[in-house]
Amino acid sequence: MKKLLTLSALACATIAPSAAMAAEEVNVYSYRQPFLVEPMFNEFTKETGIKVNVKFAKKGLAEKLAQEGEYSPADVILTVDISRLAELTKKDLVQAVESEVLEKNIPAQYQDTDNEWFALTTRTRSVYSSRDRVGKLGEDFNYADLAKPEFKGKICTRSGKHPYNVSLVSAMIAHEGEAATKEWLEGVKANLARKPQGNDRAQVKAIKEGLCDVSLGNSYYLGKMVNDAEQKAWADAVYINFPNQKTTGTHVNISGMAMAKYSPNKENAVKLMEFLSGDQAQSMYAEVNYEYPVKDGVKRSELVASWGDFKPDTISLDDVASHHEAAIKLLDEVKFDL
């Protein structure tokens, strides 16, 4: 009997750690698409034994977190655009994270001054131009030029109030002030070839079809189109341009992460956030989604590198986010989308 009890105790001692490891998990709410993040989560689980549970959404995560309150299972939120990260902080839905790893991996420009959000990748708000009708825009080209008469009836863009465009307008307010930015918006609206509509890729398609000659679009969409059999012809019809190279630099936005305010698995959440800022995950982001790694020293994908180097705008993204309400007000005032 004593021998059986000893064997039973050994069995329990052996099983208990495994059961504990099985219980190790971290819960993610993500605006990022599954194909972008699941490969990284799989690597994280292999490395740490921590299971990643993900809820994917296209909108409404801030509202969901607010509704769930202190009972929310969310640990980490993944999203795109500084405006969405700023919304989380403004609504007090996230908490500060103290991590030497994150401080080391992510440049100060790309993290919140209160450590409530951290960038994972960057992307430019570029201008695409028709190869046949316009050619490559020179280094002297600026966003301001889009309001010039020479572009009358030649510009396509998605909604001005889409977060990607709102952030660009916010950055212009930070640099030039509201009055100058409003004048610019009026000029761009007057130069539109059609009412704002569709997504960034739809504007490149419109250039291919001759509906317009230039468009605003995030840089990574070019990589997506090049590697899409149906859309490659669109990509082949345009050049990607990086405005403001002799002034403030090209507007840069981010994808990023934050820890949920009531994270039930805080230690695991920090581990995941640190992993996503590291070399392996950063390289995967670069290869899979054609974004620029935020961590210094991590190589761009070969395709992205082929687009050339550029000077990025170094304005603090906190500063950009602080002008978002003013940007939306100006877009409404000039009736940009109407």
Disulfide bonds with the S-S distance in Angstrom:
Cys156-Cys212 2.16
